[in-house]
Every structure is written in C-alpha cells, then in structure tokens.
Amino acid sequence: MKAALSTPAACDDPTLTPPTSPAGKSKVADRPSPVMPSVPQSSVAAMAPRGGSLTLSADRSSPRSGESVILTATASASVSGTESAIEIFDQTTGTLAGACMQSSRCLVGYSAAGGVHSFSAFVSPPAPTAPARAGTITSNAIQVSWLGVGLKTGLPTAVGPDKPVMLTATSSVDVGRLGFVLIFWDTTAAQRLTFCSSGTTCSTMLSEPAAGSHGIVALVADNASATPSSGVRAASDTVSATWLSVELSASSTDLHSGGTVYLSATSNVDLTDTPWSMGIYDQSGRLVGKSCKSGRTCSAQVTLGSGAAPWYSAAIGLQAPLANESTPAGQLLRTVSQNAPLRDIQARSAAVQPSRVLWGVDSCKPLTGDAAPAGDLYPQVTRMYGPPDFWGRYLTTTPNCPGISAAEVAAAAAHHLGILPIYNEYYCSAVAGYDVGVSYAEGATSAAAGLGIPRGTVLMIDIEPPGEWCSGGVDATFIEGWYDGVSGAGYSPGYYGDGTGSSTFGQAWCTAVADRAEVATGSYLWSFEPSLLGRYTRATAPSYDPNQVACAGRMVAWQYVLSSGADPDVDSDEALSKLPLWYP
C-alpha cells in the first residue's frame, strides 16, 4: 500500500484533451469528469507505471501577489492501484505543492507572496521531497511570476518647496522580462510621474513648487500609458510626500512702546516626526524665543520698544543638536541650541507687522433703541465691562433676534463703533449643500446693500455646533457656496463656527480648502472655541488664542465667553484689526 500524503489537491481521469483556457476561480470548472478525493487506495498496490509522459501547466503565468493559480499535472496513465502518485513541487522553495494518489490528472491551487517560482511534476512513490529524476516520470518545468510591488520614500518625507523627496519602487520580478513597466503615479494630481521598463527597482526624485501633500503609488502595468483603473497588474500601498509651508500671525492690544506683541507661527504639517523645527524671527534676523520641535504651532511674545512697529517672520529648518540635560553644562548648551538660528531653511513665511487686538461683544438684543441711549445695552456694556471696539449684530430678523436697526447704525457711528455683520435667517442645522450656501449669501448681501454696508466688509455666516438644538451638519459644498455668493457680490466671506481642527466645521472647512485654496485666502474665520468660564471685562480679557483649524485659514476673531443671560446679555469677543468691519 502506498504512503498517504495530506495535500490540497484533487484528481480525476480526463477523457478529453485538457482545456487550454484558464481554469477560472473554481478548481473544478471545465473538467470532463468528477473530481475524486486524493486518498490512498486500500487495495493491494500494483507496480508503478513504466514509461509514459507527464505534462504540467498553470492557468496563469503572472498573477498578483497572494492570488492563487491552478497547477495541472496530466499523466499518460493513471496512478490508481500503483505504488506511485502524481506530485507537483515548487522547486524554488523545495516544497510539495500537492499530490494525487489516484487517477491521471492532478490539480492544485497554489499562491505566493511574490517573485518567480519554478514548478515540476513527477510520477513516483509519494514523498514530501522531490525525487531524483532518474527512474521517475518527470514533467516539463514551468514558471509562475507573482507580481508584488512596494514603494518607499527616502527621509525626510517633508521638505521645502522645490526640494526633492526620493521615491523607490521594488517589484517582485523583473518587469522587463515579462514585458511590463514599473510606474510612479501621483494620486493627488492624478498623473503619471515616470516609469522604468526593466529591472526590479526603480527610483526617482520628486519635487513640487508649492506647499502641500501628494499621495504616490507604484504600479506594475502592461505599458507606460496605464492608469490605476486600466492595465494595472499590481499596485503598492500609497505613501505620502509633503512640501512645507509656514504662516505667521502677529497681534497686540497696545502697539505703543511697552506693549506686548503675540506671535503665532503655524506649519501645514505636524513637525514632531520630522527633522525640522519652527522658529520666529524679528526683522534683524534674530530668533524670538525658543524654536519649536513638535506640533504645528510655535508661539512667542515680544515687548515693543520705541519707534515704528517691527516686522516678524517664521521659518522651518534644522535646530542645532540639543545637548544632554544631565549636567549643568548640558542644560546651558541645550538652552543655547534652542535659541540659536535654524539651519538648512526649508520654508519661510511672509513678513508681517502686528495687528491690534480689538475687544468687543455680540448680542441678540439691539445695542440701543435710539441714537442717544441712556439705559440701553450699549451703556450697560460700557459701564460694566468697558467700551467695546466692535459689536456683532444680525443683518436680518431671525425667529429669536431682531435685525440691526437704523438707530443702532446711528449709535455705532456716534461712538466710532465697528459693526460685525452676522447672517442667521435659517433653521440652524440647514447648512449643507452648495445651492443653500449661495441662497443664504444672496439674502445676506441683499440685506447688507440695503443697509448701506460698503463692499469689502466681512459678512459672517453663523454655523452653530452640533448638539441638542442643532445638527451642525455643515459640509464643504455649503462653505464653497457661501464663499462664491458673498465674494461674487463684492463682500468678504466670513464663517462663525468651531475652529477646532477635529470639529464638524473644521473638517468641512479643510475639505473645502483642499478643493479650492482661494477659500482660505479670501475668507475670515471666527471661532467660538475654546469657550471659557467666568466673567471678563475689557481690562481682564484673555490673550488672543482661538482654536485653529488644521489647514490654511485666517482665524481673525474669537468669541471667548458666552453670555450668562444676566445683564449685560452679550457674548464677549476679540478680533484682529485686519478683520474688515463696518464703520458707519
């Protein structure tokens, strides 16, 4: 009795010429007779067949990595009732792919992660290793090439504009031997970068003139004209390469000598896992404060001297190596390194002068009922909190709040008070869709024109947070619709919402900015986060520090505390002087 081998094979006796077309996904499709399990015969074994022939074929020669091929070994005589079996071996790895103890045809499904594998079949006594060719019936040898491809980026993966990132693709087989090509494809720009027509590795240097991230994949394809949706045999995972940018904001509550300037630099990526640091410089090229190695932001404060307001800029580059802090000398050297100018500068911001931080309020109630108020909301705020620089009011009447009146406009003019126009004539969750955004913009700009608000003034759309009263379902298309409608009428689009990067508004905002960069550069943002607790006056107002979105955007206003409902019934705000308010 022949030895039994447990293998994933099936056997049968063909009565017709084996089909030449691929076997397909099923191991038993297109076979002329039923498949029988490959189990040893219980009868007394006869002698092994002498002479004869054996052929081996595969249904595919170039499967993708991990896919299965059907290997078919067909003998000229059945091995049923003999001491022999039909065995198929992977000669590359030296492993048994499958064995059949009966019939004349043996089929096995076989897969590999990648590379070229050679196979042979034998009619011989069953064994887990390939027999010596002498005295056995041996098939023709075949090769199957499993196509796998990987892609890696050189370090660093984040560099300045026009600086290169190295990309290296590796194929499991020589693409030229199979008549294929190895392509680098930019998924962000939806275009081919370059390709190689031979070998197992292909490298290129990629640079971009503008800041931003690009997704890259490597493809094994039929030809250089292939795209990810056509003609691709294998694809790598997507890797990311980023080109850096940095923006700087500068603000102050007092631009006179002795006043404090608050500086905040923001990078387009988190620098923690990169070799780069971020620093802020004065107009003499001196580093202001310490450079920052982690996160997306870096802040500093400067006390103004006499003379004109200075200019500041931010940069991303290499920080001097930091010394070990375990000794006093190491602590001193570490401080010196953190305060030393950055090297190998990758990106610089534009130079900016400080903006003044304005203090103000916004309210549902009118600020006054006549042009010379005595007991209205404006004198309450002035008496209890201090004189505001600006006041946020609704353009139109809502179900809860009256729109701004002619008396309020006259009072604002009399007190040299800036007005921050807000639009909120809708159910607060209905802020989805481009057409809705355009429709609201038409209502806001029509009301603004009717009030005599000059073009160029910001018009804020009120986007409330998700919660019990509002779904907060703002989307990117609504943001784009409001932008187009407001800017098309000559006004400046503004957005009141949760400026936190992970918020519903923050994510919708960054989606819109990724689709249309001009939304970020042509709009203004007003964040109601973080929302603080307590009572603040103009004199005790916090330093300007609203939450920032996780992409480009001009965050120019902060509602830092909500009204308690008691007098004066107002929310408290800060805004940068570059916000284009309405001064009647």
Backbone torsions as a table, in degrees:
resi	resn	phi	psi	omega
1	MET	NA	135.3	-178.2
2	LYS	-75.5	152.8	178.3
3	ALA	-66.2	149.3	179.5
4	ALA	-97.1	134.7	174.5
5	LEU	-120.3	130.4	178.5
6	SER	-89.7	105.3	-177.7
7	THR	-137.5	154.9	-179.1
8	PRO	-82.7	64.3	-177.2
9	ALA	-126.5	161.8	175.2
10	ALA	-132.1	149.6	-176.5
11	CYS	-132.3	154.6	175.0
12	ASP	-159.6	175.8	177.3
13	ASP	-115.5	103.5	-179.6
14	PRO	-69.8	140.7	175.8
15	THR	-107.4	-9.3	178.0
16	LEU	-123.5	167.6	176.0
17	THR	-59.8	130.8	-179.5
18	PRO	-56.0	140.9	-178.7
19	PRO	-65.6	146.9	179.2
20	THR	-95.3	-11.5	179.4
21	SER	-80.5	157.5	179.9
22	PRO	-56.4	148.4	-176.6
23	ALA	-73.3	-17.4	-178.4
24	GLY	79.4	-168.4	-175.8
25	LYS	-74.0	-32.8	-177.4
26	SER	-82.5	137.0	178.4
27	LYS	-74.4	-10.9	-175.3
28	VAL	-118.8	6.8	-178.8
29	ALA	-70.8	146.4	174.6
30	ASP	63.2	24.3	178.2
31	ARG	-97.2	140.9	-175.4
32	PRO	-78.2	-10.8	-179.7
33	SER	-145.1	158.9	-177.7
34	PRO	-61.6	148.7	177.6
35	VAL	-84.9	137.3	178.6
36	MET	-112.2	145.4	179.6
37	PRO	-60.1	144.8	179.1
38	SER	-87.2	85.7	178.9
39	VAL	-123.7	151.7	-179.1
40	PRO	-67.8	147.6	177.2
41	GLN	-73.4	142.1	179.5
42	SER	-88.0	-11.8	180.0
43	SER	-79.9	167.8	179.1
44	VAL	-66.6	129.5	-175.2
45	ALA	-71.5	141.1	173.8
46	ALA	-91.4	179.1	178.9
47	MET	-68.0	151.4	177.6
48	ALA	-66.5	149.6	179.0
49	PRO	-65.0	140.5	178.6
50	ARG	-102.6	139.9	179.8
51	GLY	68.1	-158.4	-179.9
52	GLY	93.5	-178.7	-177.1
53	SER	-133.4	164.9	-178.6
54	LEU	-149.0	127.1	178.8
55	THR	-118.9	147.7	-179.7
56	LEU	-127.7	135.1	178.8
57	SER	-141.7	164.0	175.6
58	ALA	-129.2	144.9	-178.2
59	ASP	-73.2	-18.0	176.7
60	ARG	-145.8	148.4	-179.4
61	SER	-105.0	-16.2	-176.2
62	SER	-138.4	65.6	177.7
63	PRO	-75.0	164.5	174.5
64	ARG	-75.6	160.5	179.0
65	SER	-53.5	128.7	178.1
66	GLY	86.0	-13.1	179.1
67	GLU	-77.1	154.0	-177.8
68	SER	-95.8	141.5	170.9
69	VAL	-114.4	156.5	176.5
70	ILE	-99.7	116.0	175.5
71	LEU	-94.9	130.1	-176.6
72	THR	-126.2	117.8	175.2
73	ALA	-106.7	125.3	-176.9
74	THR	-122.9	118.4	179.8
75	ALA	-95.7	156.9	179.0
76	SER	-78.2	-12.0	178.0
77	ALA	-141.5	153.2	-179.9
78	SER	-74.2	146.8	175.0
79	VAL	-96.4	4.0	178.2
80	SER	-62.5	135.8	178.1
81	GLY	73.9	14.7	178.0
82	THR	-117.4	175.1	177.3
83	GLU	-86.1	1.9	-174.6
84	SER	-106.9	166.1	175.9
85	ALA	-137.6	159.7	171.0
86	ILE	-93.3	119.9	-177.7
87	GLU	-121.8	140.2	177.6
88	ILE	-117.5	126.3	-176.3
89	PHE	-117.8	141.2	167.3
90	ASP	-84.5	103.3	-175.6
91	GLN	-72.4	-20.6	-180.0
92	THR	-70.0	-42.0	-179.2
93	THR	-101.0	-10.9	-179.0
94	GLY	73.4	25.3	-177.8
95	THR	-110.5	154.4	176.8
96	LEU	-81.3	119.1	179.2
97	ALA	-80.5	-38.4	-179.6
98	GLY	-177.6	158.5	-179.6
99	ALA	-144.7	145.0	176.4
100	CYS	-123.7	129.1	-176.3
101	MET	-91.0	-4.5	-178.8
102	GLN	-150.4	170.6	179.0
103	SER	70.2	-174.3	-173.8
104	SER	-115.9	-2.8	177.5
105	ARG	-132.0	137.3	-177.0
106	CYS	-127.1	127.6	-179.7
107	LEU	-122.5	139.3	179.6
108	VAL	-145.5	138.9	172.4
109	GLY	-88.3	133.9	-174.4
110	TYR	-141.9	139.6	179.3
111	SER	-135.6	158.8	177.7
112	ALA	-146.9	158.2	-177.7
113	ALA	-73.1	-33.7	-178.8
114	GLY	173.4	160.9	178.0
115	GLY	101.4	176.0	-180.0
116	VAL	-93.7	126.6	178.1
117	HIS	-119.8	134.3	177.5
118	SER	-101.1	139.3	-177.6
119	PHE	-127.8	146.2	172.0
120	SER	-140.3	154.1	177.1
121	ALA	-120.3	152.5	-178.5
122	PHE	-138.1	147.4	164.6
123	VAL	-106.3	108.7	-174.8
124	SER	-162.3	167.9	175.1
125	PRO	-55.8	136.2	-174.5
126	PRO	-61.4	134.5	179.1
127	ALA	-156.5	153.4	-178.8
128	PRO	-77.0	-8.1	178.3
129	THR	-121.2	155.9	-177.7
130	ALA	-65.1	137.1	-178.5
131	PRO	-79.0	164.8	170.1
132	ALA	-66.5	144.6	-174.0
133	ARG	-68.3	-26.5	-179.5
134	ALA	-64.9	129.8	176.5
135	GLY	80.7	7.4	178.6
136	THR	-122.6	158.3	172.9
137	ILE	-88.2	121.4	-173.6
138	THR	-118.3	138.3	179.9
139	SER	-84.0	176.2	166.6
140	ASN	-67.4	153.8	176.0
141	ALA	-90.8	141.2	176.0
142	ILE	-128.9	161.3	176.9
143	GLN	-125.9	141.0	174.4
144	VAL	-124.8	129.2	-178.3
145	SER	-106.6	108.4	176.3
146	TRP	-82.9	122.1	-173.9
147	LEU	-90.8	110.3	173.0
148	GLY	-124.9	147.9	-179.6
149	VAL	-143.8	137.2	177.0
150	GLY	-123.7	159.4	-178.7
151	LEU	-139.4	132.5	177.9
152	LYS	-130.9	149.7	173.9
153	THR	-104.5	145.4	172.3
154	GLY	-74.1	166.8	179.5
155	LEU	-101.8	141.0	-1.3
156	PRO	-81.5	156.5	178.1
157	THR	-90.1	-7.7	176.4
158	ALA	-121.5	120.8	-176.8
159	VAL	-139.2	174.4	178.5
160	GLY	-76.4	161.5	176.7
161	PRO	-54.4	141.6	-179.3
162	ASP	71.0	3.4	174.8
163	LYS	-99.7	146.3	-170.4
164	PRO	-88.8	150.4	168.8
165	VAL	-117.5	130.3	-179.4
166	MET	-81.7	135.7	175.5
167	LEU	-121.0	132.3	178.6
168	THR	-130.6	120.3	177.0
169	ALA	-104.6	140.7	179.8
170	THR	-128.6	123.8	178.4
171	SER	-100.7	150.5	179.6
172	SER	-74.0	-15.0	179.5
173	VAL	-137.1	161.3	174.6
174	ASP	-71.6	110.7	-174.4
175	VAL	-64.1	-31.0	-179.7
176	GLY	-66.1	-33.4	-179.3
177	ARG	-65.2	-29.5	-179.3
178	LEU	-98.3	-0.8	-179.1
179	GLY	79.5	19.6	179.4
180	PHE	-103.3	179.2	175.6
181	VAL	-132.2	159.8	178.1
182	LEU	-113.3	115.4	-170.8
183	ILE	-111.8	140.3	165.5
184	PHE	-96.5	127.0	-177.1
185	TRP	-124.2	127.6	177.7
186	ASP	-88.1	107.5	-178.3
187	THR	-73.0	-25.0	179.2
188	THR	-72.4	-46.0	179.9
189	ALA	-89.6	-6.1	-179.7
190	ALA	54.5	52.7	179.5
191	GLN	-153.1	155.1	176.1
192	ARG	-75.0	139.2	176.6
193	LEU	-92.7	-55.9	177.5
194	THR	-165.4	179.0	-179.6
195	PHE	-154.3	162.4	173.0
196	CYS	-122.7	142.6	-176.5
197	SER	-107.2	5.6	177.8
198	SER	-155.3	162.6	176.7
199	GLY	87.2	177.8	179.5
200	THR	-105.2	-9.7	177.6
201	THR	-129.2	151.1	179.5
202	CYS	-147.4	129.0	-178.3
203	SER	-126.8	150.9	176.9
204	THR	-153.3	159.9	175.5
205	MET	-110.6	125.3	-177.0
206	LEU	-113.8	129.4	174.2
207	SER	-130.1	151.6	179.5
208	GLU	-129.7	140.6	-177.7
209	PRO	-76.5	-19.5	-175.6
210	ALA	-121.3	154.5	179.2
211	ALA	-67.4	152.0	179.1
212	GLY	142.1	172.1	179.7
213	SER	-110.0	143.9	177.6
214	HIS	-126.1	134.3	173.1
215	GLY	-90.3	134.4	-176.7
216	ILE	-126.9	138.5	172.1
217	VAL	-127.5	155.7	172.0
218	ALA	-105.9	138.6	-177.4
219	LEU	-126.3	135.1	162.9
220	VAL	-93.8	119.3	-170.0
221	ALA	-136.0	166.1	-178.9
222	ASP	-64.5	-37.8	-178.2
223	ASN	-157.9	174.6	-174.9
224	ALA	-70.8	-12.6	179.5
225	SER	-90.4	0.3	-177.0
226	ALA	-66.5	154.0	174.7
227	THR	-125.2	166.9	180.0
228	PRO	-56.1	-22.2	-178.9
229	SER	-99.2	-0.5	-176.0
230	SER	-154.0	126.1	172.9
231	GLY	82.1	15.7	-177.8
232	VAL	-98.2	131.6	177.8
233	ARG	-96.1	-31.0	178.9
234	ALA	-158.3	150.3	-178.5
235	ALA	-137.5	143.7	177.1
236	SER	-83.2	171.7	167.5
237	ASP	-68.7	158.4	179.7
238	THR	-80.9	133.6	171.9
239	VAL	-113.1	161.7	-176.3
240	SER	-120.1	138.0	172.2
241	ALA	-123.8	138.8	-172.9
242	THR	-128.0	139.6	174.4
243	TRP	-111.5	128.0	-164.6
244	LEU	-81.8	153.6	168.9
245	SER	-148.0	160.0	178.3
246	VAL	-144.7	139.1	176.8
247	GLU	-121.6	150.6	-178.1
248	LEU	-128.3	134.5	171.4
249	SER	-116.4	144.4	-179.9
250	ALA	-136.9	129.0	-177.6
251	SER	-144.1	160.1	179.7
252	SER	-155.1	147.0	173.5
253	THR	-86.1	-14.3	-178.8
254	ASP	-149.1	110.3	-176.9
255	LEU	-88.9	13.7	176.8
256	HIS	-90.6	169.8	178.4
257	SER	-55.2	132.2	-177.8
258	GLY	93.3	-12.5	177.1
259	GLY	-72.4	160.7	-178.8
260	THR	-103.6	133.2	174.1
261	VAL	-103.0	128.7	178.4
262	TYR	-101.9	120.5	-176.0
263	LEU	-113.1	135.4	179.3
264	SER	-141.1	117.4	177.6
265	ALA	-100.9	140.2	-178.7
266	THR	-130.6	125.6	176.7
267	SER	-93.3	156.4	178.4
268	ASN	-79.3	-5.3	176.2
269	VAL	-140.3	159.3	172.4
270	ASP	-72.9	123.5	-175.3
271	LEU	-87.8	0.8	-172.8
272	THR	-55.5	-47.7	-175.0
273	ASP	-97.6	22.2	175.9
274	THR	-114.2	168.2	176.4
275	PRO	-79.3	-1.3	-168.8
276	TRP	-95.5	157.0	173.1
277	SER	-127.9	166.1	-179.0
278	MET	-121.5	138.0	179.5
279	GLY	-140.3	159.0	-179.6
280	ILE	-115.7	134.6	-174.6
281	TYR	-121.4	148.1	171.3
282	ASP	-87.6	-179.3	-173.8
283	GLN	-71.4	-10.3	175.4
284	SER	-91.4	-0.3	179.8
285	GLY	86.2	10.0	177.9
286	ARG	-87.7	139.6	178.1
287	LEU	-69.8	130.1	179.2
288	VAL	-95.4	113.9	-178.1
289	GLY	73.2	-157.8	-178.2
290	LYS	-97.0	149.6	172.2
291	SER	-73.1	158.1	-174.7
292	CYS	-117.8	128.2	-176.0
293	LYS	-98.7	-17.8	-174.2
294	SER	-126.4	157.7	176.2
295	GLY	79.6	-169.7	-177.7
296	ARG	-108.4	-8.0	-175.3
297	THR	-127.1	155.2	176.8
298	CYS	-145.4	129.2	-174.3
299	SER	-123.2	155.9	176.7
300	ALA	-156.2	159.4	176.7
301	GLN	-126.7	141.0	-178.4
302	VAL	-132.8	138.9	173.8
303	THR	-92.3	127.2	-176.4
304	LEU	-72.7	142.1	171.4
305	GLY	-97.4	-165.4	178.6
306	SER	-79.4	163.7	178.9
307	GLY	97.5	-171.4	-177.6
308	ALA	-67.7	154.4	178.2
309	ALA	-61.2	129.9	-177.5
310	PRO	-76.3	168.5	175.3
311	TRP	-101.7	150.9	178.4
312	TYR	-135.2	156.5	175.8
313	SER	-146.3	165.0	178.3
314	ALA	-124.8	154.9	-179.0
315	ALA	-145.5	156.7	173.9
316	ILE	-117.9	127.3	-179.8
317	GLY	-164.8	-164.4	-178.7
318	LEU	-90.0	132.2	173.7
319	GLN	-84.8	144.1	175.1
320	ALA	-58.7	144.3	-179.0
321	PRO	-53.7	135.8	-178.4
322	LEU	-85.2	135.8	-179.9
323	ALA	-78.0	161.4	176.0
324	ASN	-68.4	132.9	-176.3
325	GLU	-86.5	5.7	-173.3
326	SER	-74.1	-14.0	179.2
327	THR	-123.7	156.6	177.1
328	PRO	-56.8	-40.0	178.7
329	ALA	-64.7	-38.2	178.0
330	GLY	-65.6	-38.3	177.5
331	GLN	-64.2	-40.5	178.5
332	LEU	-65.3	-45.4	180.0
333	LEU	-64.3	-35.0	179.1
334	ARG	-64.8	-42.4	178.4
335	THR	-63.1	-42.2	178.5
336	VAL	-61.3	-42.1	-179.6
337	SER	-63.4	-42.0	-178.4
338	GLN	-68.0	-23.1	-179.2
339	ASN	-101.5	2.7	179.0
340	ALA	-83.6	148.2	177.5
341	PRO	-58.3	147.4	179.1
342	LEU	-71.5	152.3	177.1
343	ARG	-110.5	166.8	176.2
344	ASP	47.9	59.1	-175.4
345	ILE	-62.7	129.6	-179.1
346	GLN	-99.7	-35.3	-177.1
347	ALA	-153.1	146.8	176.6
348	ARG	-129.2	148.9	174.1
349	SER	-86.1	169.4	168.9
350	ALA	-70.8	152.3	176.2
351	ALA	-75.4	137.5	-177.6
352	VAL	-131.7	151.2	169.7
353	GLN	-103.0	152.7	-177.5
354	PRO	-62.5	140.6	168.6
355	SER	-94.5	148.8	175.6
356	ARG	-77.3	139.8	174.7
357	VAL	-87.5	120.0	179.0
358	LEU	-92.1	145.1	175.8
359	TRP	-108.7	135.9	-179.1
360	GLY	-159.7	-171.5	-179.0
361	VAL	-139.2	167.3	167.7
362	ASP	-136.0	152.3	-175.0
363	SER	-150.2	155.0	170.4
364	CYS	-79.8	-38.6	-177.7
365	LYS	-77.7	154.3	175.6
366	PRO	-63.1	146.0	177.8
367	LEU	-74.0	-20.3	177.5
368	THR	-162.6	164.0	176.4
369	GLY	-106.5	-11.1	177.8
370	ASP	-150.7	175.6	-173.8
371	ALA	-76.9	-13.8	179.3
372	ALA	-128.6	73.0	-170.8
373	PRO	-71.2	152.0	176.0
374	ALA	-123.0	-46.4	-177.5
375	GLY	-121.2	20.7	-177.6
376	ASP	-85.9	-173.2	-173.0
377	LEU	-66.1	-38.2	-178.6
378	TYR	-58.6	-50.8	179.2
379	PRO	-65.6	-29.5	175.6
380	GLN	-62.0	-47.5	-179.9
381	VAL	-62.3	-44.9	-178.7
382	THR	-62.5	-40.8	-178.0
383	ARG	-72.4	-39.1	-172.6
384	MET	-95.0	-31.7	-176.2
385	TYR	-113.8	-32.7	-173.8
386	GLY	124.0	163.2	-177.3
387	PRO	-72.3	124.7	-178.9
388	PRO	-78.3	150.5	172.7
389	ASP	-84.8	-27.9	-179.7
390	PHE	-149.9	165.7	-178.4
391	TRP	-142.0	127.1	176.9
392	GLY	-88.7	125.3	-179.2
393	ARG	-140.1	156.2	-177.3
394	TYR	-78.9	139.6	178.6
395	LEU	-69.0	-39.1	-175.5
396	THR	-127.9	162.8	178.5
397	THR	-73.8	132.1	177.6
398	THR	-110.0	173.1	177.6
399	PRO	-57.3	-23.1	-176.5
400	ASN	-112.8	-23.2	-170.9
401	CYS	-132.1	138.0	175.5
402	PRO	-75.6	149.6	174.4
403	GLY	-73.1	163.3	-177.7
404	ILE	-63.3	140.1	-175.0
405	SER	-105.4	168.5	177.1
406	ALA	-63.6	-34.7	178.1
407	ALA	-63.6	-39.0	178.2
408	GLU	-66.5	-40.4	178.6
409	VAL	-61.8	-42.5	179.2
410	ALA	-65.1	-39.7	178.8
411	ALA	-65.8	-41.0	178.2
412	ALA	-61.0	-42.2	178.4
413	ALA	-63.5	-40.1	-178.0
414	ALA	-66.4	-31.7	-177.0
415	HIS	-102.7	9.9	-178.9
416	HIS	52.8	44.3	-175.2
417	LEU	-100.7	127.8	174.8
418	GLY	-75.7	145.1	177.9
419	ILE	-112.8	130.3	175.0
420	LEU	-100.8	102.2	-175.9
421	PRO	-73.7	133.4	-178.0
422	ILE	-123.7	139.8	176.9
423	TYR	-114.6	130.8	-176.3
424	ASN	-155.6	43.1	-178.8
425	GLU	-95.6	67.9	-178.7
426	TYR	-166.9	163.0	169.3
427	TYR	-66.0	128.0	-161.6
428	CYS	-63.2	-15.1	179.6
429	SER	-92.7	-7.7	-173.0
430	ALA	-86.4	66.4	-178.5
431	VAL	-127.0	49.6	179.5
432	ALA	-130.7	138.0	175.2
433	GLY	102.4	139.9	-177.7
434	TYR	-62.6	-45.9	-177.5
435	ASP	-63.0	-35.0	177.1
436	VAL	-64.8	-43.5	177.9
437	GLY	-59.5	-43.8	178.3
438	VAL	-64.4	-41.2	-179.3
439	SER	-62.7	-44.7	178.0
440	TYR	-64.0	-38.2	179.0
441	ALA	-62.4	-38.6	178.0
442	GLU	-63.0	-42.3	177.4
443	GLY	-64.0	-41.8	-178.1
444	ALA	-69.1	-45.8	-177.4
445	THR	-69.7	-32.8	176.7
446	SER	-65.2	-43.2	178.2
447	ALA	-65.5	-40.7	179.9
448	ALA	-62.4	-44.1	179.2
449	ALA	-63.5	-37.9	179.8
450	GLY	-66.4	-29.1	178.6
451	LEU	-84.7	-8.1	-178.0
452	GLY	83.7	19.6	178.5
453	ILE	-71.2	125.9	-177.0
454	PRO	-69.7	151.0	176.3
455	ARG	-62.4	151.4	-175.2
456	GLY	96.3	-20.4	178.8
457	THR	-69.2	144.6	178.1
458	VAL	-73.6	140.6	171.6
459	LEU	-121.3	117.2	-175.3
460	MET	-92.2	130.4	171.4
461	ILE	-93.1	130.7	-176.9
462	ASP	-85.3	109.2	178.6
463	ILE	-113.8	101.0	-175.1
464	GLU	-76.2	159.2	-177.7
465	PRO	-77.3	158.9	173.4
466	PRO	-63.3	148.4	179.4
467	GLY	168.0	-159.5	-175.9
468	GLU	-62.9	-35.1	-174.3
469	TRP	-97.8	-27.0	-175.2
470	CYS	-132.2	140.3	178.2
471	SER	-75.3	-26.8	-179.9
472	GLY	67.6	25.3	-173.1
473	GLY	-81.0	48.2	178.1
474	VAL	-68.7	144.5	176.4
475	ASP	-130.0	170.4	-174.7
476	ALA	-64.6	-35.1	-177.6
477	THR	-68.0	-34.0	175.1
478	PHE	-63.5	-43.5	178.8
479	ILE	-59.0	-42.3	179.5
480	GLU	-69.0	-37.3	178.7
481	GLY	-64.9	-43.8	177.0
482	TRP	-62.4	-42.2	179.4
483	TYR	-59.5	-49.3	-177.6
484	ASP	-64.7	-42.3	-177.1
485	GLY	-68.0	-42.8	-177.9
486	VAL	-73.2	-48.5	-178.5
487	SER	-67.2	-33.0	178.1
488	GLY	-64.0	-25.5	178.1
489	ALA	-91.3	2.5	176.4
490	GLY	94.5	2.3	178.8
491	TYR	-99.5	171.6	-179.3
492	SER	-100.4	121.9	-179.2
493	PRO	-69.5	137.7	175.0
494	GLY	-134.0	153.8	-176.3
495	TYR	-134.3	120.1	172.5
496	TYR	-96.9	120.3	-179.1
497	GLY	-169.8	-175.4	177.7
498	ASP	-76.8	107.0	-176.9
499	GLY	-74.3	-1.8	178.6
500	THR	-62.2	134.9	-175.3
501	GLY	-58.3	-34.6	-176.6
502	SER	-88.0	-2.1	-177.2
503	SER	-73.1	167.7	177.4
504	THR	-57.6	-46.9	178.5
505	PHE	-66.0	-43.5	-178.8
506	GLY	-58.5	-41.0	180.0
507	GLN	-71.3	-41.2	177.7
508	ALA	-63.4	-40.4	179.2
509	TRP	-59.5	-49.1	-177.7
510	CYS	-67.1	-30.9	174.5
511	THR	-65.0	-42.9	178.7
512	ALA	-65.0	-41.4	-179.2
513	VAL	-67.1	-37.4	177.1
514	ALA	-64.5	-33.2	179.3
515	ASP	-77.9	-37.9	-176.7
516	ARG	-143.8	102.6	-174.6
517	ALA	-63.0	-26.4	-177.0
518	GLU	-68.1	-18.7	176.1
519	VAL	-61.5	-39.0	-179.4
520	ALA	-71.8	-42.8	-175.0
521	THR	-80.1	-19.9	-176.2
522	GLY	-107.7	10.6	-177.0
523	SER	-128.6	170.5	177.3
524	TYR	-127.6	145.0	-178.2
525	LEU	-116.9	143.1	179.0
526	TRP	-130.7	111.9	-174.7
527	SER	-99.6	138.5	172.8
528	PHE	-99.2	13.6	175.5
529	GLU	-127.5	143.1	-0.9
530	PRO	-74.2	143.2	177.9
531	SER	-97.7	115.7	-172.7
532	LEU	-89.3	163.2	175.6
533	LEU	-106.4	154.5	177.3
534	GLY	110.7	-174.2	-177.8
535	ARG	-118.6	126.3	-178.3
536	TYR	-123.6	146.2	171.3
537	THR	-111.5	178.5	176.4
538	ARG	-58.7	-40.9	-176.7
539	ALA	-70.8	-27.1	-177.2
540	THR	-107.9	13.7	-178.8
541	ALA	-59.9	144.1	-179.0
542	PRO	-69.3	161.9	172.9
543	SER	-62.5	143.4	-176.6
544	TYR	-61.4	114.6	-175.6
545	ASP	-156.7	61.9	177.9
546	PRO	-72.6	156.4	172.4
547	ASN	-64.0	145.1	-174.9
548	GLN	-109.9	142.0	173.8
549	VAL	-67.5	161.7	-174.3
550	ALA	-89.5	24.9	179.1
551	CYS	-155.6	-171.6	-178.5
552	ALA	-63.6	145.7	178.5
553	GLY	168.8	140.7	-178.9
554	ARG	-91.6	94.5	179.5
555	MET	-83.9	101.4	-169.3
556	VAL	-116.8	-0.2	179.8
557	ALA	-148.1	152.0	-177.1
558	TRP	-142.6	119.7	170.2
559	GLN	-89.6	99.3	-168.3
560	TYR	-91.3	-16.2	175.7
561	VAL	-151.1	140.1	178.8
562	LEU	-86.8	160.4	177.0
563	SER	-65.0	142.7	175.3
564	SER	-82.9	-9.3	-176.4
565	GLY	95.2	-18.0	177.3
566	ALA	-86.4	169.4	178.2
567	ASP	-71.7	138.6	-7.3
568	PRO	-79.9	135.0	-174.5
569	ASP	-83.6	78.7	-178.9
570	VAL	-140.5	153.7	166.8
571	ASP	-88.8	150.8	-178.1
572	SER	-106.1	140.8	-172.1
573	ASP	-138.6	159.8	166.5
574	GLU	-129.7	147.8	179.2
575	ALA	-147.0	149.9	175.5
576	LEU	-81.0	147.4	-175.0
577	SER	-65.3	-13.9	178.0
578	LYS	-78.6	-7.7	174.7
579	LEU	-68.1	122.0	-175.2
580	PRO	-77.6	85.2	178.8
581	LEU	-76.9	170.1	175.7
582	TRP	-98.5	121.2	175.8
583	TYR	-112.6	96.3	-177.2
584	PRO	-60.2	NA	NA
